[in-house]
């Protein structure tokens, strides 16, 4: 499936390599539980979570990792993310696909983004 054809998060995940689907499904479930009132949409051709019409969190799958956007230095400091454990740059935190999903951290990021958006 081409990214241009993506109309839902379900189709986005289905279009990813088989090795990434279970991980991305888990990430999706974690975010949905963390911010249950968020609207789940596709924006910029990737899964997006909106509250009151404003995007608060995005995720995307890549060849060897998946990413959450946006994350700031302040968010990383507030959540006490161990230095060097994950690649963080350009408002993005990357998680390796071949490592366990850090569910608690992803949930904290989602909740923090929702709260810091003032929603």
MMTF fields as JSON, N, C-alpha, C and O atoms, coordinates in Angstrom:
{
  "mmtfVersion": "1.0.0",
  "mmtfProducer": "UNKNOWN",
  "numBonds": 475,
  "numAtoms": 476,
  "numGroups": 119,
  "numChains": 1,
  "numModels": 1,
  "chainsPerModel": [1],
  "groupsPerChain": [119],
  "chainIdList": ["A"],
  "bondAtomList": [4, 2, 8, 6, 12, 10, 16, 14, 20, 18, 24, 22, 28, 26, 32, 30, 36, 34, 40, 38, 44, 42, 48, 46, 52, 50, 56, 54, 60, 58, 64, 62, 68, 66, 72, 70, 76, 74, 80, 78, 84, 82, 88, 86, 92, 90, 96, 94, 100, 98, 104, 102, 108, 106, 112, 110, 116, 114, 120, 118, 124, 122, 128, 126, 132, 130, 136, 134, 140, 138, 144, 142, 148, 146, 152, 150, 156, 154, 160, 158, 164, 162, 168, 166, 172, 170, 176, 174, 180, 178, 184, 182, 188, 186, 192, 190, 196, 194, 200, 198, 204, 202, 208, 206, 212, 210, 216, 214, 220, 218, 224, 222, 228, 226, 232, 230, 236, 234, 240, 238, 244, 242, 248, 246, 252, 250, 256, 254, 260, 258, 264, 262, 268, 266, 272, 270, 276, 274, 280, 278, 284, 282, 288, 286, 292, 290, 296, 294, 300, 298, 304, 302, 308, 306, 312, 310, 316, 314, 320, 318, 324, 322, 328, 326, 332, 330, 336, 334, 340, 338, 344, 342, 348, 346, 352, 350, 356, 354, 360, 358, 364, 362, 368, 366, 372, 370, 376, 374, 380, 378, 384, 382, 388, 386, 392, 390, 396, 394, 400, 398, 404, 402, 408, 406, 412, 410, 416, 414, 420, 418, 424, 422, 428, 426, 432, 430, 436, 434, 440, 438, 444, 442, 448, 446, 452, 450, 456, 454, 460, 458, 464, 462, 468, 466, 472, 470],
  "bondOrderList": [1, 1, 1, 1, 1, 1, 1, 1, 1, 1, 1, 1, 1, 1, 1, 1, 1, 1, 1, 1, 1, 1, 1, 1, 1, 1, 1, 1, 1, 1, 1, 1, 1, 1, 1, 1, 1, 1, 1, 1, 1, 1, 1, 1, 1, 1, 1, 1, 1, 1, 1, 1, 1, 1, 1, 1, 1, 1, 1, 1, 1, 1, 1, 1, 1, 1, 1, 1, 1, 1, 1, 1, 1, 1, 1, 1, 1, 1, 1, 1, 1, 1, 1, 1, 1, 1, 1, 1, 1, 1, 1, 1, 1, 1, 1, 1, 1, 1, 1, 1, 1, 1, 1, 1, 1, 1, 1, 1, 1, 1, 1, 1, 1, 1, 1, 1, 1, 1],
  "groupList": [{"groupName": "UNK", "atomNameList": ["N", "CA", "C", "O"], "elementList": ["N", "C", "C", "O"], "formalChargeList": [0, 0, 0, 0], "bondAtomList": [1, 0, 2, 1, 3, 2], "bondOrderList": [1, 1, 2], "singleLetterCode": "X", "chemCompType": "L-PEPTIDE LINKING"}],
  "groupTypeList": [0, 0, 0, 0, 0, 0, 0, 0, 0, 0, 0, 0, 0, 0, 0, 0, 0, 0, 0, 0, 0, 0, 0, 0, 0, 0, 0, 0, 0, 0, 0, 0, 0, 0, 0, 0, 0, 0, 0, 0, 0, 0, 0, 0, 0, 0, 0, 0, 0, 0, 0, 0, 0, 0, 0, 0, 0, 0, 0, 0, 0, 0, 0, 0, 0, 0, 0, 0, 0, 0, 0, 0, 0, 0, 0, 0, 0, 0, 0, 0, 0, 0, 0, 0, 0, 0, 0, 0, 0, 0, 0, 0, 0, 0, 0, 0, 0, 0, 0, 0, 0, 0, 0, 0, 0, 0, 0, 0, 0, 0, 0, 0, 0, 0, 0, 0, 0, 0, 0],
  "groupIdList": [1, 2, 3, 4, 5, 6, 7, 8, 9, 10, 11, 12, 13, 14, 15, 16, 17, 18, 19, 20, 21, 22, 23, 24, 25, 26, 27, 28, 29, 30, 31, 32, 33, 34, 35, 36, 37, 38, 39, 40, 41, 42, 43, 44, 45, 46, 47, 48, 49, 50, 51, 52, 53, 54, 55, 56, 57, 58, 59, 60, 61, 62, 63, 64, 65, 66, 67, 68, 69, 70, 71, 72, 73, 74, 75, 76, 77, 78, 79, 80, 81, 82, 83, 84, 85, 86, 87, 88, 89, 90, 91, 92, 93, 94, 95, 96, 97, 98, 99, 100, 101, 102, 103, 104, 105, 106, 107, 108, 109, 110, 111, 112, 113, 114, 115, 116, 117, 118, 119],
  "secStructList": [7, 7, 4, 4, 4, 7, 7, 1, 2, 2, 2, 2, 2, 2, 6, 1, 7, 2, 2, 2, 2, 2, 2, 2, 2, 2, 2, 2, 2, 2, 2, 2, 2, 2, 6, 6, 6, 7, 3, 3, 3, 3, 3, 6, 6, 3, 3, 3, 3, 3, 3, 6, 6, 3, 3, 3, 3, 3, 3, 3, 3, 7, 1, 1, 3, 3, 3, 3, 3, 7, 7, 7, 2, 2, 2, 2, 2, 2, 6, 6, 7, 7, 6, 6, 6, 1, 3, 3, 3, 6, 6, 3, 3, 3, 3, 3, 6, 6, 1, 7, 7, 7, 2, 2, 2, 2, 2, 2, 2, 2, 2, 2, 2, 2, 2, 2, 6, 6, 7],
  "xCoordList": [0.848, 0.0, 0.89, 1.861, 0.575, 1.357, 0.889, -0.271, 1.782, 1.404, 0.32, -0.465, 0.257, -0.768, -2.161, -3.136, -2.278, -3.57, -4.05, -5.158, -3.258, -3.594, -4.76, -4.707, -5.818, -7.006, -7.301, -8.103, -6.659, -6.911, -5.642, -4.715, -5.628, -4.48, -4.41, -3.32, -5.541, -5.565, -4.894, -4.071, -5.23, -4.614, -3.139, -2.335, -2.779, -1.373, -0.553, 0.473, -1.024, -0.305, -0.289, 0.736, -1.389, -1.461, -0.469, -0.009, -0.136, 0.798, 2.259, 3.143, 2.518, 3.894, 4.43, 3.65, 5.747, 6.318, 5.775, 5.511, 5.619, 5.073, 5.792, 5.158, 7.112, 7.901, 7.557, 7.847, 6.951, 6.632, 5.177, 4.857, 4.313, 2.876, 2.495, 1.727, 3.012, 2.653, 3.13, 2.416, 4.318, 4.86, 4.008, 3.64, 3.691, 2.899, 1.484, 0.906, 0.93, -0.388, -0.329, -1.252, 0.746, 0.912, 1.08, 0.477, 1.881, 2.066, 0.716, 0.39, -0.052, -1.383, -2.259, -2.909, -2.276, -3.097, -2.656, -3.496, -1.357, -0.818, -1.28, -1.734, -1.165, -1.565, -3.065, -3.5, -3.854, -5.32, -5.725, -6.657, -5.038, -5.348, -4.891, -5.553, -3.777, -3.222, -4.053, -4.234, -4.555, -5.385, -6.655, -6.81, -7.557, -8.744, -9.686, -10.45, -9.659, -10.552, -9.997, -10.667, -8.78, -8.163, -8.827, -9.217, -8.941, -9.427, -8.239, -7.169, -8.421, -7.356, -7.559, -8.588, -6.579, -6.677, -5.326, -4.331, -5.328, -4.079, -3.821, -4.682, -2.629, -2.209, -0.739, 0.031, -0.355, 1.007, 1.327, 2.483, 0.283, 0.381, 0.827, 1.29, 0.691, 1.027, -0.062, -0.831, -0.139, -1.128, -0.943, 0.168, -2.075, -2.081, -3.197, -4.265, -2.931, -3.925, -4.218, -3.32, -5.509, -5.94, -6.897, -7.714, -6.765, -7.712, -8.252, -7.485, -9.561, -10.215, -9.681, -9.498, -9.435, -9.0, -7.511, -7.045, -6.77, -5.327, -4.528, -4.792, -3.561, -2.699, -1.823, -1.185, -1.797, -0.944, 0.17, 1.195, -0.024, 1.003, 0.862, -0.247, 1.982, 2.053, 2.955, 3.809, 2.757, 3.754, 3.911, 3.022, 5.064, 5.334, 6.286, 7.147, 6.117, 7.002, 8.015, 7.707, 9.213, 10.31, 10.963, 10.509, 12.009, 12.641, 13.13, 12.883, 13.808, 14.389, 13.897, 14.317, 13.006, 12.532, 11.129, 10.598, 10.55, 9.315, 9.561, 10.402, 8.821, 9.06, 7.788, 6.69, 7.955, 6.887, 7.296, 8.469, 6.31, 6.541, 5.438, 4.369, 5.582, 6.852, 7.236, 6.378, 8.498, 9.027, 10.049, 10.807, 10.054, 10.971, 11.99, 11.831, 13.018, 14.012, 13.346, 13.68, 12.41, 11.693, 10.877, 10.842, 10.228, 9.454, 10.374, 10.07, 11.482, 12.436, 12.975, 13.11, 13.281, 13.772, 12.678, 12.941, 11.453, 10.343, 10.033, 9.645, 10.204, 9.907, 11.115, 11.024, 12.252, 13.481, 13.88, 14.196, 13.857, 14.263, 15.778, 16.501, 16.276, 17.723, 18.493, 18.158, 19.509, 20.335, 20.95, 21.504, 20.854, 21.468, 20.694, 21.086, 19.609, 18.857, 18.118, 18.018, 17.595, 16.875, 17.448, 17.958, 17.358, 17.811, 16.746, 15.575, 17.176, 16.269, 16.894, 18.004, 16.143, 16.599, 15.442, 14.506, 15.554, 14.542, 13.116, 12.232, 12.897, 11.562, 11.013, 9.798, 11.902, 11.513, 12.253, 13.442, 11.547, 12.202, 12.013, 10.904, 13.122, 13.104, 13.298, 14.134, 12.496, 12.564, 12.879, 12.217, 13.877, 14.202, 13.051, 12.44, 12.766, 11.713, 12.058, 11.165, 13.345, 13.751, 13.95, 14.493, 13.518, 13.607, 12.202, 11.252, 12.062, 10.734, 10.147, 10.868, 8.844, 8.153, 8.133, 7.663, 8.64, 8.621, 7.237, 7.041, 6.297, 4.892, 4.691, 3.982, 5.299, 5.101, 5.618, 4.977, 6.753, 7.314, 6.417, 6.148, 5.959, 5.085, 3.793, 3.317, 3.231, 2.014, 2.281, 1.458, 3.408, 3.747, 3.947, 3.518, 4.594, 4.779, 3.415, 3.175, 2.526, 1.199, 0.428, -0.158, 0.427, -0.291, 0.318, -0.405, 1.636, 2.307, 1.991, 1.715, 2.03, 1.7, 0.263, 0.0, -0.662, -2.067, -2.21, -2.908, -1.562, -1.642, -0.926, -1.43, 0.24, 1.005, 0.371, 0.686, -0.509, -1.216, -2.339, -3.027, -2.502, -3.524, -4.928, -5.896, -5.026, -6.335, -6.791, -7.871],
  "yCoordList": [-1.177, 0.0, 1.235, 1.301, 2.182, 3.405, 4.323, 4.268, 5.163, 6.085, 7.049, 7.523, 7.349, 8.253, 7.659, 8.405, 6.337, 5.679, 5.554, 5.072, 5.968, 5.801, 6.701, 7.919, 6.073, 6.822, 6.676, 7.432, 5.71, 5.476, 4.918, 4.487, 4.939, 4.378, 2.875, 2.313, 2.237, 0.798, 0.522, -0.388, 1.29, 1.065, 1.468, 0.865, 2.478, 2.863, 1.681, 1.309, 1.108, -0.013, -1.211, -1.883, -1.492, -2.62, -2.46, -3.457, -1.235, -0.972, -1.026, -0.873, -1.242, -1.324, -2.745, -3.688, -2.907, -4.257, -5.132, -4.65, -6.393, -7.344, -7.246, -7.321, -7.079, -7.026, -5.817, -5.825, -4.79, -3.578, -3.529, -2.764, -4.304, -4.165, -4.382, -3.596, -5.426, -5.697, -4.575, -4.17, -4.079, -2.99, -1.738, -1.103, -1.374, -0.175, -0.306, 0.676, -1.499, -1.736, -1.524, -0.959, -1.972, -1.775, -0.3, 0.19, 0.415, 1.857, 2.565, 3.418, 2.214, 2.793, 2.563, 3.489, 1.344, 0.987, 1.776, 2.234, 1.931, 2.676, 4.135, 4.69, 4.742, 6.141, 6.292, 7.222, 5.389, 5.458, 5.351, 6.026, 4.515, 4.387, 5.615, 6.028, 6.193, 7.347, 8.609, 9.407, 8.783, 9.958, 9.488, 9.674, 8.872, 8.246, 9.208, 8.78, 10.477, 11.438, 11.981, 12.75, 11.587, 12.099, 11.506, 10.338, 12.333, 11.892, 11.306, 11.913, 10.147, 9.468, 9.727, 9.357, 10.363, 10.719, 10.481, 10.15, 10.658, 10.673, 12.131, 12.806, 12.59, 13.937, 13.841, 13.134, 14.536, 14.416, 12.958, 12.538, 12.195, 10.789, 9.85, 8.742, 10.291, 9.435, 9.527, 10.488, 8.537, 8.575, 9.809, 10.17, 10.435, 11.682, 11.619, 11.061, 12.201, 12.251, 13.71, 14.492, 14.063, 15.445, 15.559, 14.676, 16.669, 17.033, 18.41, 19.346, 18.535, 19.807, 20.412, 21.625, 19.544, 19.988, 20.274, 20.615, 20.141, 20.421, 19.122, 18.3, 18.951, 17.77, 17.841, 18.859, 16.746, 16.704, 15.67, 15.784, 14.654, 13.622, 12.897, 12.662, 12.554, 11.777, 10.575, 10.611, 9.502, 8.425, 7.933, 8.094, 7.326, 6.794, 5.615, 5.562, 4.677, 3.52, 3.714, 4.279, 3.246, 3.334, 1.966, 1.005, 1.876, 0.584, -0.114, -1.307, 0.599, -0.022, 0.579, 0.154, 1.569, 2.217, 2.774, 2.765, 3.251, 4.029, 5.284, 5.298, 6.331, 7.623, 8.232, 7.971, 9.057, 9.901, 11.344, 11.7, 12.17, 13.586, 14.403, 13.832, 15.615, 16.257, 16.013, 15.887, 15.952, 15.904, 17.031, 17.307, 17.654, 18.766, 18.386, 17.39, 19.179, 18.958, 19.065, 18.318, 19.993, 20.15, 18.92, 18.517, 18.328, 17.114, 15.972, 15.239, 15.823, 14.758, 14.94, 13.971, 16.18, 16.463, 16.199, 15.6, 16.648, 16.472, 15.001, 14.622, 14.182, 12.753, 11.942, 10.729, 12.619, 11.986, 10.791, 9.71, 11.013, 9.983, 9.826, 10.815, 8.607, 8.413, 8.904, 8.561, 9.695, 10.232, 9.1, 8.158, 9.193, 8.224, 6.939, 6.125, 6.727, 5.478, 5.427, 4.37, 6.593, 6.677, 7.834, 8.807, 7.715, 8.806, 9.901, 9.657, 11.102, 12.24, 13.388, 13.832, 13.863, 15.034, 15.565, 14.848, 16.845, 17.501, 17.239, 16.932, 17.36, 17.179, 15.768, 15.569, 14.792, 13.405, 12.478, 12.664, 11.483, 10.429, 9.134, 8.788, 8.428, 7.186, 5.978, 5.982, 4.948, 3.697, 2.574, 2.46, 1.741, 0.627, -0.383, -0.721, -0.851, -1.846, -3.189, -3.958, -3.468, -4.78, -4.816, -5.786, -3.776, -3.726, -3.688, -3.315, -4.075, -4.017, -2.598, -1.611, -2.521, -1.231, -0.649, -1.306, 0.578, 1.204, 1.806, 3.019, 0.932, 1.33, 2.467, 3.427, 2.377, 3.423, 4.769, 5.796, 4.778, 6.032, 6.618, 7.82, 5.787, 6.274, 6.85, 7.892, 6.175, 6.684, 8.017, 8.929, 8.141, 9.409, 10.529, 11.661, 10.218, 11.227, 11.689, 12.89, 10.745, 11.084, 11.951, 12.963, 11.564, 12.329, 13.715, 14.704, 13.787, 15.073, 15.991, 17.175, 15.45, 16.259, 16.769, 17.927, 15.922, 16.335, 17.438, 18.426, 17.276, 18.276, 19.575, 20.666, 19.451, 20.655, 21.439, 22.612, 20.803, 21.513, 22.369, 23.098, 22.256, 23.052, 22.546, 23.303, 21.276, 20.699, 19.73, 19.15],
  "zCoordList": [0.0, 0.0, 0.0, 0.753, -0.812, -0.839, 0.275, 0.685, 0.764, 1.83, 1.367, 2.188, 0.076, -0.434, -0.258, -0.174, -0.201, -0.083, 1.365, 1.6, 2.316, 3.723, 4.098, 3.93, 4.611, 5.007, 6.498, 7.047, 7.158, 8.578, 9.216, 8.531, 10.532, 11.241, 11.001, 10.889, 10.922, 10.634, 9.293, 9.195, 8.259, 6.946, 6.947, 6.237, 7.733, 7.844, 8.384, 7.816, 9.479, 10.094, 9.16, 9.045, 8.496, 7.559, 6.414, 5.856, 6.058, 4.97, 5.371, 4.528, 6.645, 7.127, 6.974, 6.835, 6.997, 6.931, 8.07, 9.172, 7.782, 8.759, 10.108, 11.16, 10.07, 11.302, 12.175, 13.372, 11.606, 12.362, 12.83, 13.74, 12.247, 12.517, 13.972, 14.529, 14.597, 15.995, 16.906, 17.824, 16.658, 17.474, 17.3, 18.288, 16.063, 15.816, 16.369, 16.836, 16.32, 16.91, 18.414, 19.001, 19.034, 20.481, 20.805, 21.76, 20.034, 20.242, 20.136, 20.961, 19.133, 18.947, 20.173, 20.658, 20.668, 21.828, 23.069, 23.844, 23.253, 24.4, 24.336, 25.336, 23.174, 23.014, 23.241, 23.92, 22.679, 22.831, 24.297, 24.734, 25.051, 26.484, 27.264, 28.217, 26.87, 27.58, 27.361, 28.281, 26.142, 25.828, 25.109, 23.903, 25.885, 25.286, 24.582, 23.717, 24.915, 24.279, 22.969, 22.28, 22.626, 21.399, 20.165, 20.141, 19.158, 17.853, 17.1, 17.055, 16.521, 15.784, 14.293, 13.729, 13.662, 12.247, 11.57, 12.215, 10.273, 9.512, 9.129, 8.565, 9.446, 9.071, 8.683, 9.332, 7.647, 7.109, 6.769, 6.814, 6.428, 6.019, 7.136, 6.866, 8.402, 9.541, 10.605, 10.614, 11.508, 12.583, 13.467, 13.855, 13.764, 14.521, 15.553, 15.303, 16.713, 17.786, 18.089, 18.402, 17.987, 18.162, 19.343, 19.604, 20.035, 21.076, 20.74, 20.515, 20.706, 20.394, 19.097, 18.988, 18.121, 16.804, 16.666, 15.579, 17.742, 17.704, 17.828, 18.705, 16.949, 17.008, 18.248, 18.515, 19.002, 20.187, 20.069, 20.741, 19.215, 19.096, 17.762, 17.282, 17.181, 15.936, 16.2, 17.086, 15.418, 15.406, 13.984, 13.148, 13.724, 12.382, 12.48, 13.358, 11.566, 11.484, 10.376, 9.327, 10.615, 9.652, 9.541, 10.163, 8.764, 8.48, 9.752, 9.932, 10.616, 11.807, 13.117, 14.194, 13.03, 14.247, 14.04, 12.929, 15.111, 15.048, 15.87, 16.769, 15.554, 16.168, 16.716, 16.223, 17.753, 18.276, 18.04, 18.153, 17.711, 17.432, 18.099, 18.318, 18.425, 18.724, 20.178, 21.051, 20.412, 21.775, 21.896, 20.965, 23.022, 23.243, 24.308, 25.014, 24.411, 25.457, 26.831, 27.751, 26.958, 28.221, 28.581, 29.744, 27.605, 27.847, 28.266, 29.208, 27.577, 27.899, 29.319, 30.067, 29.683, 31.031, 32.071, 33.113, 31.785, 32.722, 32.969, 34.074, 31.952, 32.076, 32.512, 32.702, 32.671, 33.135, 32.252, 32.75, 30.946, 29.989, 30.091, 29.973, 30.308, 30.444, 29.214, 28.08, 29.455, 28.367, 27.569, 28.137, 26.262, 25.366, 25.158, 24.323, 25.887, 25.729, 24.394, 23.771, 23.954, 22.691, 21.88, 22.436, 20.569, 19.712, 19.731, 19.438, 20.08, 20.165, 19.386, 19.678, 18.372, 17.629, 16.782, 16.429, 16.478, 15.642, 16.128, 15.328, 17.422, 18.02, 17.85, 17.832, 17.728, 17.494, 18.449, 18.709, 18.969, 19.738, 18.959, 18.551, 18.763, 17.988, 18.905, 19.809, 18.639, 19.385, 18.406, 17.374, 18.704, 17.797, 17.716, 18.73, 16.517, 16.33, 16.97, 17.326, 17.115, 17.624, 19.142, 19.669, 19.841, 21.308, 21.892, 21.203, 23.168, 23.788, 23.743, 23.885, 23.546, 23.503, 24.921, 25.85, 25.096, 26.425, 26.712, 26.637, 27.039, 27.162, 28.153, 27.852, 29.321, 30.333, 29.834, 30.059, 29.168, 28.651, 27.561, 27.559, 26.649, 25.574, 26.159, 25.709, 27.155, 27.797, 28.484, 28.4, 29.154, 29.82, 28.8, 29.028, 27.683, 26.629, 26.12, 25.99, 25.834, 25.314, 26.31, 25.926, 27.573, 28.593, 28.765, 28.89, 28.771, 28.92, 27.751, 27.946, 26.531, 25.351, 25.435, 25.111, 25.863, 25.979, 27.03, 26.8, 28.162, 29.226, 28.853, 29.117, 28.244, 27.907, 26.768, 26.568, 26.029, 24.965, 25.547, 24.832, 26.874, 27.536, 27.286, 27.347, 27.006, 26.677, 27.747, 27.635]
}
